[in-house]
Amino acid sequence: MEIARTLSLVADRASARLDLHICQSCNELSRSSVQKLISSGYITVNGMMARPSSKVKAGDVVVINVPVPEPSPALVAEQIPLNILYEDNDILVIDKPAGIAVYPAPGHPSHTLMNAVLAHCPDISRIDGSVRPGIVHRLDKDTSGVMVVAKSKMAQLNLSAQLKGRRVLKKYLVLVKGYPSPEQGVIEAPIGRHPRDRKRMAVVSGGREARTAYRVTKRFSGYSLVEVTLLTGRTHQIRVHFSRMGWPVAGDAVYGVKTPYLERQFVHASRLGFHLPSGGEWSEFSSKLPQDLEEALEQVPRL
């Protein structure tokens, strides 16, 4: 994102929290906006990523990069087919295809999943006036698989609480280059904005906690098919973690490696489980590998 201006502060006193110190020093920034800037990696302390609750010491250099606000595209209904796995009065569970963004943003202002959802559920716009009403989690544009959309404010708050409390099951099938060792484990590494490329994420000191459990299910010649369970939900978490470990995701043009077997990243959200907002019963929904990923596996040489 383009930076509108950069502010630099030298703390002249110790402060309990970084976000409070910035708000006291820069009246133009609200506390919520400061917290968002910190979480997105736009604020550093002594050149390092930080957290809103980080302590500030006298002499610390705080750099604030204020990004240019991006214009919000309007959300309009579009008659785009949806593969609906489950629907009730509160939620919509969708098998999302690759190649479609979840909601409008600069670069893809229309033809998104939310445009299709609005056509299917016109009342969803009553949740709020944004371009992503009912969205509690998302999948990358080139990631396929199962996701849930809330159809009411109550359901949105319920699902958001389950996600925050880490009570939602999120499993993925991922093809990586190489052979993860051990074959089963948990990757723990904090994730934040890349210090030099704001459009990318990276493992950074001071980033947000990120934990990825994995289990190798099949080995190929030079590749491994891995079942991944997300224990946290950071942006690009799977792709960043496996790249950092030296097992980059096949077909991932940003963090992974190109492969002759497919034209997009091999990341598929295969299973999603949560308590239904309406009655509280635990439910799980699954999505089979789409045709392009099945064909890719058939082309990868066997051991």
Secondary structure, 3 states (H helix, E strand, C coil): CCEEEEEEEECCCCECCHHHHHHHHCCCCCHHHHHHHHHCCCEEECCEECCCCCCECCCCEEEEEEECCCCCCCCCCCCCCCCEEEECCCEEEEEECCCCCCCCECCECCCCHHHHHHHHCHHHHHCCCCCCCCECCCCCCCCEEEEEEECCHHHHHHHHHHHHCCCCEEEEEEEEECCCCCCEEEEECCEEECCCCCCCEEECCCCECCEEEEEEEEECCCEEEEEEEECCCCCCHHHHHHHHCCCCEECCCCCCECCCCCCCCCEEEEEEEEECCCCCCEEEEECCCCHHHHHHHHHCCCC
